[in-house]
Amino acid sequence: MKVKNLQLHSILNPVLKIITSYILTKSELQLLKTAYTYGFFEKPRICTINDLAKILGISRPTIILQLRKSIRKLLNTIFYE
């Protein structure tokens, strides 16, 4: 099963990168990538909103707004387009 998943990942990954580059702005993509890389989406969370704000030099409210906006764009694409 893992081999099949790896094959699927190797096929889909380039396609998903192209699609997300059309859906998200560069700053939204950078924010999501940073959040993912630093463990924001892990359970328990490794990186907090405050950590992301410091790392990216962006205010906490802006981080929250941009994360919600970016995730909403991706979910709209999956569920409604």
C-alpha positions in Angstrom: 0.0 0.0 0.0 2.8 2.4 0.8 4.4 1.9 -2.7 1.0 2.7 -4.3 0.7 5.9 -2.2 4.2 7.0 -3.1 3.5 6.5 -6.8 0.3 8.5 -6.5 2.1 11.2 -4.6 4.8 11.4 -7.2 2.1 11.9 -9.9 -0.1 14.3 -8.1 2.5 16.4 -6.3 3.6 18.4 -9.4 -0.1 18.9 -10.5 -1.1 20.1 -7.0 1.8 22.6 -6.9 0.6 24.1 -10.2 -3.0 24.2 -9.1 -2.2 25.8 -5.8 0.0 28.4 -7.5 -3.1 29.5 -9.4 -5.4 29.5 -6.4 -3.2 31.1 -3.8 -1.1 34.2 -3.8 2.7 33.8 -3.2 2.3 35.2 0.3 -0.6 32.8 1.1 1.4 29.9 -0.2 4.5 31.0 1.8 2.4 31.3 5.0 0.9 27.8 4.6 4.3 26.3 3.8 5.8 27.9 6.8 3.0 26.9 9.1 3.2 23.3 7.8 7.0 23.2 8.0 7.1 24.6 11.6 4.4 22.2 12.9 1.4 24.5 13.1 -0.9 21.8 11.8 0.5 19.0 14.1 -1.3 17.7 17.1 -0.2 18.8 19.6 0.7 22.0 17.8 4.5 22.6 17.7 4.3 26.2 16.4 1.7 28.8 17.5 0.2 31.8 15.7 2.6 34.0 17.7 5.5 31.9 16.5 4.4 32.3 12.9 4.0 36.0 13.4 7.6 36.3 14.7 9.0 34.0 12.0 7.3 35.9 9.1 7.3 39.4 10.7 3.6 39.7 10.3 1.0 40.7 13.0 -0.9 38.0 14.8 -4.3 39.2 13.4 -2.9 39.2 9.9 -1.6 35.6 10.3 -5.0 34.4 11.5 -6.8 36.2 8.6 -4.4 34.9 6.0 -4.5 31.3 7.2 -8.3 31.3 7.2 -8.5 32.9 3.8 -5.9 30.5 2.3 -7.5 27.4 3.7 -10.9 28.6 2.6 -9.7 29.1 -1.0 -8.3 25.5 -1.0 -11.5 24.0 0.5 -13.7 26.0 -2.0 -11.7 24.5 -4.8 -12.0 21.0 -3.4 -15.7 21.1 -2.5 -17.3 23.7 -4.9 -15.4 24.1 -8.1 
